């Protein structure tokens, strides 16, 4: 009888152990838990293994969790997808998530296009072959590794219509990439565009940002048009691309192109602004241009010699000429005979502009279309230093004083530039220097003027040399 009682007690205790909560570090485990662990000095350590060991687990249960020592991430097994999923996967944080392994995982095509669901995250897994263009419609397309997650299309356009976000994918196959003509934004990051007929066109979008994009072996580049804000960062155009890499047409509030490189070979062109795009502000800073092409830039039409861009552009990049207001400079010089010079006939003591023919050898944000004149073509006001020199002889009465000086806009005499010339012999040639500073607004100009200070009647001067430079 005592033996039977012993067996009853053991069975009862085992049954209670099976159905009760287990507490470690606590004598009162939470009623909702099977296992309640409490500690202020340690944690729970799940199985640790390499990726190879994790993938070798035979028939893993749904939800099985391990720590991968190769990737330093926790993984759980998703039996529905039949694959291991990292606990930091983007899809775990989104309800609007679609895993894309083939075109059939996208929404069904309608009217010849695949229109994605707005604000939905489409994760590209592997190589996805397309035969229908995609309208992003504000959605997100992303892979984990641009070298392994690929969109491939052999003809037509890959992306059409409105913009969205594209990250960490390669785009290849020989078709055109973009035919984007609307949308609030287009973001392309960490992508490779390779072997395409055209990178395509992007127009009518409010904000466009391309960051860390590589271009390889494309037949032609991309045209941007009528975009409010266009930012191009770390664009890598390799030397096997042909055609025009980046063309700008229409109007822009802002264009910013920073870092990256363009290797421009054969007849290729890095930047084309020959359609004279209108920009509020534009900058090319830090990009490196190199290659065998005879001309990296198709410049704005109608600009003075030596200019590729208008005054709205700040350009400081290796391989092409710098162009910005802070380095604006200009000069002119008398281009007649040094031995005979040119004459100025003087009848009164009114100031007059020197009339000799002049030419220029160095202009940046300046023009010298009018003789004895430099016109500032910059965007913002700037203070410049002026240096000028003259070789002059009086041809009549001795003892006459003249002053040579610089005038701004034909009316404002820069008094600090006055230089006095005294005629002390008909055969004596005097050299004079003129120095000073001037603040110029866009389209202001400067000229060298002269005025007789003493004497009356008719007199004259011969000017043998006349030079002015500004920087």
C-alpha positions as CSV (number, residue, x, y, z in Angstrom):
1,X,0.0,0.0,0.0
2,X,2.9,2.3,0.8
3,X,4.5,1.5,-2.5
4,X,1.3,2.5,-4.4
5,X,1.2,5.8,-2.6
6,X,4.8,6.4,-3.6
7,X,4.1,5.8,-7.3
8,X,1.0,8.1,-7.1
9,X,3.1,10.9,-5.7
10,X,5.8,10.6,-8.4
11,X,3.2,10.7,-11.2
12,X,1.5,13.7,-9.6
13,X,4.7,15.6,-9.3
14,X,5.7,14.9,-13.0
15,X,2.3,16.0,-14.2
16,X,2.6,19.2,-12.2
17,X,6.0,19.8,-13.7
18,X,4.7,19.4,-17.2
19,X,1.9,21.8,-17.0
20,X,3.5,24.5,-14.7
21,X,5.5,27.5,-15.8
22,X,9.3,27.3,-15.5
23,X,11.1,30.1,-13.7
24,X,14.9,30.7,-13.8
25,X,16.0,33.4,-11.4
26,X,12.4,33.8,-10.1
27,X,10.1,31.7,-8.0
28,X,7.0,33.4,-9.6
29,X,7.2,33.0,-13.4
30,X,4.8,35.1,-15.4
31,X,1.5,33.2,-15.9
32,X,1.6,33.9,-19.7
33,X,5.0,32.3,-20.2
34,X,6.2,28.8,-20.4
35,X,9.7,29.9,-19.5
36,X,10.4,33.1,-17.5
37,X,14.1,34.1,-17.1
38,X,15.1,36.9,-14.8
39,X,18.7,38.1,-14.3
40,X,20.7,41.3,-13.8
41,X,24.0,39.7,-14.5
42,X,23.6,37.6,-17.7
43,X,21.5,36.9,-20.7
44,X,20.1,34.0,-22.8
45,X,22.6,32.5,-25.2
46,X,21.1,30.9,-28.3
47,X,23.0,28.4,-30.5
48,X,25.9,30.0,-32.3
49,X,27.1,28.6,-35.7
50,X,28.5,29.6,-39.1
51,X,26.4,30.2,-42.2
52,X,27.4,26.8,-43.5
53,X,26.4,25.1,-40.3
54,X,23.1,27.0,-40.2
55,X,22.2,26.0,-43.8
56,X,23.1,22.4,-43.0
57,X,20.4,22.0,-40.4
58,X,18.1,19.3,-41.7
59,X,14.4,20.2,-42.0
60,X,14.5,23.3,-39.8
61,X,11.2,24.0,-37.9
62,X,9.2,27.1,-38.7
63,X,10.6,29.8,-36.3
64,X,13.8,28.0,-35.5
65,X,16.3,30.7,-34.3
66,X,20.1,30.7,-34.2
67,X,22.9,33.3,-34.2
68,X,25.1,33.3,-37.3
69,X,28.7,34.1,-36.4
70,X,29.7,34.9,-40.0
71,X,27.2,37.7,-40.5
72,X,26.8,38.5,-36.8
73,X,23.0,38.4,-37.1
74,X,20.2,36.4,-35.6
75,X,18.3,34.3,-38.2
76,X,14.9,32.5,-38.0
77,X,13.6,29.9,-40.4
78,X,10.5,31.0,-42.4
79,X,8.8,27.8,-43.5
80,X,6.4,29.6,-45.8
81,X,9.3,31.1,-47.8
82,X,11.5,28.0,-47.1
83,X,14.5,30.2,-46.3
84,X,16.3,31.7,-43.4
85,X,15.4,35.3,-42.7
86,X,17.6,37.8,-40.8
87,X,15.9,39.4,-37.8
88,X,17.0,42.8,-39.2
89,X,15.4,42.2,-42.6
90,X,13.5,45.2,-43.9
91,X,10.4,43.2,-44.6
92,X,10.0,42.5,-40.9
93,X,9.4,46.2,-40.3
94,X,6.9,46.7,-43.0
95,X,3.4,45.4,-43.7
96,X,3.6,46.5,-47.3
97,X,6.5,44.2,-48.4
98,X,6.8,42.0,-51.5
99,X,9.7,39.6,-52.1
100,X,10.4,39.5,-55.9
101,X,12.1,36.5,-57.4
102,X,10.5,36.7,-60.8
103,X,8.3,39.2,-62.7
104,X,5.2,37.3,-61.6
105,X,5.8,38.6,-58.0
106,X,5.1,42.1,-59.2
107,X,1.5,43.3,-59.6
108,X,-0.2,42.0,-62.8
109,X,0.5,44.0,-65.9
110,X,-2.3,46.2,-67.2
111,X,-2.3,48.3,-70.4
112,X,1.2,47.2,-71.2
113,X,2.9,48.2,-67.9
114,X,3.4,46.9,-64.4
115,X,2.2,49.6,-61.9
116,X,3.6,49.1,-58.5
117,X,1.6,49.7,-55.3
118,X,2.4,53.1,-53.8
119,X,4.7,53.1,-50.8
120,X,5.3,49.3,-51.1
121,X,8.7,47.8,-50.6
122,X,9.7,45.3,-53.4
123,X,12.8,43.4,-52.5
124,X,14.6,41.9,-55.5
125,X,16.1,38.5,-54.8
126,X,18.4,37.2,-57.6
127,X,18.0,37.8,-61.3
128,X,14.5,39.0,-62.3
129,X,13.9,39.0,-66.1
130,X,11.3,41.6,-67.3
131,X,9.3,41.7,-70.5
132,X,7.1,44.6,-69.4
133,X,8.1,48.1,-68.2
134,X,7.6,49.1,-64.6
135,X,5.7,52.2,-63.4
136,X,7.2,52.8,-59.9
137,X,4.3,54.9,-58.7
138,X,6.2,56.1,-55.6
139,X,7.2,52.5,-54.6
140,X,10.6,51.2,-53.4
141,X,12.6,48.7,-55.3
142,X,15.7,47.3,-53.5
143,X,18.1,44.4,-53.5
144,X,20.6,43.4,-50.8
145,X,23.6,43.2,-53.2
146,X,23.8,45.1,-56.5
147,X,26.1,42.4,-58.0
148,X,23.6,39.6,-57.3
149,X,20.2,41.3,-57.4
150,X,19.4,42.1,-61.0
151,X,16.7,43.5,-63.2
152,X,17.2,42.4,-66.8
153,X,15.3,43.6,-69.9
154,X,16.2,43.3,-73.5
155,X,14.0,45.9,-75.2
156,X,11.8,48.9,-74.5
157,X,12.1,50.7,-71.1
158,X,12.7,49.2,-67.7
159,X,11.0,52.1,-65.8
160,X,8.3,54.4,-67.2
161,X,6.0,57.1,-65.9
162,X,6.3,58.3,-62.3
163,X,9.3,58.1,-60.0
164,X,10.1,56.2,-56.9
165,X,13.2,54.7,-55.2
166,X,15.7,52.2,-56.5
167,X,18.5,50.8,-54.4
168,X,21.2,48.1,-54.4
169,X,20.4,46.5,-57.8
170,X,22.0,46.0,-61.2
171,X,20.0,47.0,-64.3
172,X,21.1,45.2,-67.5
173,X,19.9,43.5,-70.6
174,X,20.3,46.0,-73.5
175,X,17.1,48.0,-73.3
176,X,16.6,51.6,-72.1
177,X,16.5,52.2,-68.3
178,X,14.5,55.3,-67.7
179,X,11.6,57.0,-69.4
180,X,10.4,59.0,-66.3
181,X,8.2,62.0,-66.8
182,X,6.4,62.7,-63.5
183,X,6.4,62.3,-59.8
184,X,7.6,64.0,-56.6
185,X,10.9,62.3,-56.6
186,X,13.3,59.7,-58.1
187,X,16.0,58.2,-55.9
188,X,18.6,55.8,-57.3
189,X,21.4,54.6,-54.9
190,X,24.1,52.0,-54.9
191,X,23.2,50.7,-58.4
192,X,25.0,49.4,-61.4
193,X,23.7,50.2,-64.9
194,X,25.4,48.1,-67.5
195,X,25.1,47.2,-71.2
196,X,22.0,49.3,-71.9
197,X,21.1,51.0,-75.2
198,X,20.2,54.2,-73.3
199,X,20.3,55.1,-69.7
200,X,17.3,57.2,-70.8
201,X,15.4,60.3,-69.9
202,X,14.2,61.9,-66.6
203,X,11.9,64.9,-66.8
204,X,9.2,66.7,-64.9
205,X,10.2,65.4,-61.5
206,X,10.4,67.6,-58.4
207,X,13.5,66.0,-56.8
208,X,16.0,63.7,-58.4
209,X,18.9,62.2,-56.4
210,X,21.4,59.7,-57.9
211,X,24.0,58.5,-55.4
212,X,26.8,55.9,-55.9
213,X,25.8,54.8,-59.4
214,X,28.2,52.9,-61.8
215,X,27.7,53.1,-65.5
216,X,29.4,50.4,-67.6
217,X,29.3,49.8,-71.4
218,X,26.2,51.7,-72.1
219,X,25.6,52.9,-75.7
220,X,24.2,56.3,-74.6
221,X,23.7,58.2,-71.4
222,X,20.9,60.1,-69.7
223,X,19.0,63.3,-70.4
224,X,17.7,65.4,-67.5
225,X,15.0,68.0,-68.2
226,X,12.8,70.4,-66.3
227,X,13.7,69.2,-62.8
228,X,13.3,71.4,-59.7
229,X,16.3,69.9,-57.8
230,X,18.8,67.5,-59.4
231,X,21.6,66.0,-57.2
232,X,24.2,63.7,-58.8
233,X,26.7,62.3,-56.3
234,X,29.5,59.9,-57.0
235,X,28.5,59.1,-60.5
236,X,31.0,56.7,-62.0
237,X,31.1,56.8,-65.8
238,X,33.6,54.2,-67.0
239,X,35.6,54.5,-70.2
240,X,33.6,51.8,-72.1
241,X,30.5,54.0,-72.2
242,X,29.8,55.9,-75.4
243,X,27.5,58.7,-76.6
244,X,26.6,61.6,-74.2
245,X,26.8,60.7,-70.6
246,X,24.7,63.5,-69.0
247,X,22.7,66.0,-71.0
248,X,20.8,68.9,-69.4
249,X,17.8,70.6,-71.2
250,X,14.9,72.8,-70.0
251,X,14.9,74.5,-66.7
252,X,16.3,73.6,-63.2
253,X,16.2,75.4,-59.9
254,X,19.3,73.5,-58.8
255,X,21.9,71.2,-60.3
256,X,24.5,69.7,-58.0
257,X,27.1,67.3,-59.3
258,X,29.7,66.2,-56.8
259,X,32.6,63.7,-56.7
260,X,32.7,60.6,-59.0
261,X,34.4,60.5,-62.3
262,X,33.8,60.5,-66.1
263,X,36.3,58.6,-68.3
264,X,35.5,60.0,-71.7
265,X,37.0,58.2,-74.7
266,X,36.7,58.4,-78.5
267,X,33.7,60.6,-79.5
268,X,32.0,60.4,-76.2
269,X,30.9,63.5,-74.3
270,X,30.7,63.8,-70.5
271,X,28.3,66.8,-70.2
272,X,26.1,68.4,-72.8
273,X,24.7,71.9,-72.1
274,X,24.5,73.0,-75.7
275,X,20.7,73.3,-75.5
276,X,21.3,76.2,-73.1
277,X,19.4,75.0,-70.1
278,X,18.1,77.6,-67.6
279,X,19.4,77.1,-64.1
280,X,19.0,79.0,-60.8
281,X,22.2,77.6,-59.3
282,X,24.4,74.8,-60.6
283,X,27.6,73.3,-59.3
284,X,30.2,70.7,-60.5
285,X,32.6,70.1,-57.7
286,X,35.2,67.4,-57.2
287,X,34.3,65.2,-60.3
288,X,37.3,64.0,-62.2
289,X,37.2,64.1,-66.0
290,X,39.7,62.1,-68.0
291,X,40.0,60.1,-71.2
292,X,40.9,60.4,-74.9
293,X,37.9,62.4,-76.1
294,X,38.8,65.7,-77.8
295,X,36.0,67.6,-75.9
296,X,34.6,66.5,-72.5
297,X,32.0,69.3,-72.6
298,X,29.4,70.4,-75.2
299,X,29.2,74.0,-74.0
300,X,26.5,76.5,-73.9
301,X,26.1,78.2,-77.3
302,X,26.8,81.9,-77.8
303,X,29.3,82.2,-74.9
304,X,32.6,84.1,-75.2
305,X,35.7,82.0,-76.1
306,X,37.0,80.1,-73.1
307,X,33.6,79.6,-71.4
308,X,31.7,76.3,-71.2
309,X,29.0,77.3,-68.7
310,X,27.0,80.4,-67.9
311,X,27.5,82.5,-64.8
312,X,25.0,80.5,-62.8
313,X,27.4,77.5,-62.7
314,X,30.2,77.0,-60.2
315,X,32.7,74.6,-61.8
316,X,35.8,73.2,-60.0
317,X,36.7,69.8,-61.3
318,X,39.9,68.1,-62.4
319,X,40.2,67.7,-66.2
320,X,38.0,70.6,-67.2
321,X,38.4,74.4,-66.9
322,X,37.4,75.9,-63.5
323,X,34.6,78.5,-63.8
324,X,33.3,80.5,-60.9
325,X,33.2,84.1,-59.9
326,X,36.0,84.0,-57.4
327,X,38.5,83.4,-60.2
328,X,37.0,85.7,-62.8
329,X,39.7,87.5,-64.7
330,X,40.1,89.4,-67.9
331,X,42.6,91.6,-69.9
332,X,42.9,93.6,-73.1
333,X,45.9,95.1,-74.9
334,X,46.5,97.5,-77.8
335,X,47.0,95.2,-80.9
336,X,48.4,97.8,-83.3
337,X,52.0,98.6,-84.4
338,X,54.3,99.1,-81.4
339,X,56.5,101.5,-83.4
340,X,53.8,103.9,-84.6
341,X,51.0,103.4,-82.0
342,X,47.8,105.4,-82.4
343,X,47.0,109.1,-82.0
344,X,44.5,111.0,-79.9
345,X,43.6,114.5,-81.0
346,X,42.6,116.8,-78.1
347,X,40.7,120.1,-78.5
348,X,39.5,120.7,-74.9
349,X,39.9,119.5,-71.4
350,X,36.9,117.1,-71.4
351,X,37.6,113.5,-70.3
352,X,37.6,111.0,-73.2
353,X,38.0,107.3,-73.6
354,X,41.1,106.0,-75.4
355,X,40.2,104.9,-78.9
356,X,42.8,102.4,-79.9
357,X,41.9,98.9,-81.1
358,X,42.3,96.3,-78.4
359,X,42.3,92.5,-78.1
360,X,42.2,90.0,-75.3
361,X,44.2,86.9,-74.4
362,X,42.6,85.7,-71.1
363,X,39.0,86.0,-70.3
364,X,36.9,84.2,-67.6
365,X,33.5,85.6,-66.7
366,X,34.6,88.7,-68.6
367,X,34.1,89.8,-72.2
368,X,36.0,92.4,-74.3
369,X,33.7,92.7,-77.3
370,X,34.1,96.5,-77.3
371,X,37.6,98.1,-77.7
372,X,39.1,99.3,-74.5
373,X,36.5,97.6,-72.3
374,X,36.1,94.7,-70.0
375,X,32.6,93.7,-69.1
376,X,32.0,91.5,-66.0
377,X,29.9,88.4,-66.7
378,X,29.7,86.8,-63.3
379,X,26.7,86.1,-61.2
380,X,27.5,87.9,-57.9
381,X,29.2,91.2,-57.2
382,X,33.0,91.1,-56.6
383,X,35.8,93.4,-55.7
384,X,38.6,93.2,-58.3
385,X,42.2,94.4,-58.5
386,X,43.1,96.5,-61.6
387,X,46.5,96.7,-63.1
388,X,47.2,98.7,-66.3
389,X,50.1,100.3,-68.1
390,X,50.6,102.8,-70.9
391,X,53.5,104.1,-73.0
392,X,52.6,107.6,-74.3
393,X,54.3,110.5,-76.0
394,X,53.0,114.1,-76.4
395,X,53.1,115.4,-80.0
396,X,52.8,119.1,-79.4
397,X,53.2,121.7,-76.7
398,X,55.6,121.0,-73.8
399,X,54.5,121.5,-70.2
400,X,51.0,120.1,-70.5
401,X,49.7,117.7,-67.8
402,X,47.4,114.8,-68.5
403,X,45.8,112.2,-66.3
404,X,45.0,108.6,-67.2
405,X,42.5,106.7,-65.1
406,X,39.9,103.9,-65.1
407,X,36.2,104.6,-65.4
408,X,33.4,102.3,-64.4
409,X,30.3,102.1,-66.7
410,X,31.5,105.2,-68.6
411,X,30.6,107.7,-65.8
412,X,32.2,106.7,-62.5
413,X,35.9,107.7,-62.3
414,X,38.0,105.5,-60.0
415,X,40.0,108.3,-58.5
416,X,42.6,106.0,-56.9
417,X,43.6,105.0,-60.4
418,X,44.7,108.5,-61.6
419,X,48.1,108.6,-63.1
420,X,49.7,111.9,-64.2
421,X,51.6,112.3,-67.5
422,X,53.7,115.5,-68.1
423,X,54.8,116.4,-71.6
424,X,58.4,117.5,-71.2
425,X,59.6,116.9,-74.8
426,X,58.1,115.9,-78.1
427,X,60.3,112.9,-78.5
428,X,60.1,111.5,-75.0
429,X,58.0,108.4,-74.4
430,X,56.8,108.0,-70.8
431,X,55.6,104.7,-69.2
432,X,52.8,104.9,-66.6
433,X,51.1,102.3,-64.4
434,X,47.6,102.4,-63.2
435,X,46.5,100.4,-60.1
436,X,43.3,100.3,-58.0
437,X,40.3,98.2,-57.0
438,X,36.8,98.2,-58.2
439,X,33.5,96.5,-57.1
440,X,31.6,95.2,-60.1
441,X,28.0,94.0,-60.4
442,X,27.1,91.7,-63.2
443,X,27.3,93.5,-66.6
444,X,29.3,96.4,-65.2
445,X,32.4,97.4,-67.3
446,X,35.6,99.3,-67.0
447,X,37.7,101.3,-69.5
448,X,40.8,103.5,-69.6
449,X,40.2,107.2,-70.0
450,X,42.3,110.3,-70.4
451,X,41.8,114.0,-69.6
452,X,44.0,117.1,-70.3
453,X,44.5,119.0,-67.1
454,X,46.3,122.1,-68.3
455,X,46.7,124.0,-71.6
456,X,44.1,124.9,-74.2
457,X,43.5,124.7,-77.9
458,X,44.6,121.7,-79.9
459,X,47.1,119.1,-78.7
460,X,47.6,115.4,-79.1
461,X,49.1,112.2,-77.8
462,X,50.5,109.0,-79.3
463,X,49.8,105.8,-77.4
464,X,52.3,103.0,-78.2
465,X,51.2,100.4,-75.7
466,X,48.0,100.0,-73.6
467,X,47.3,97.1,-71.3
468,X,44.8,96.4,-68.6
469,X,44.2,93.3,-66.5
470,X,41.7,92.6,-63.8
471,X,41.4,89.7,-61.3
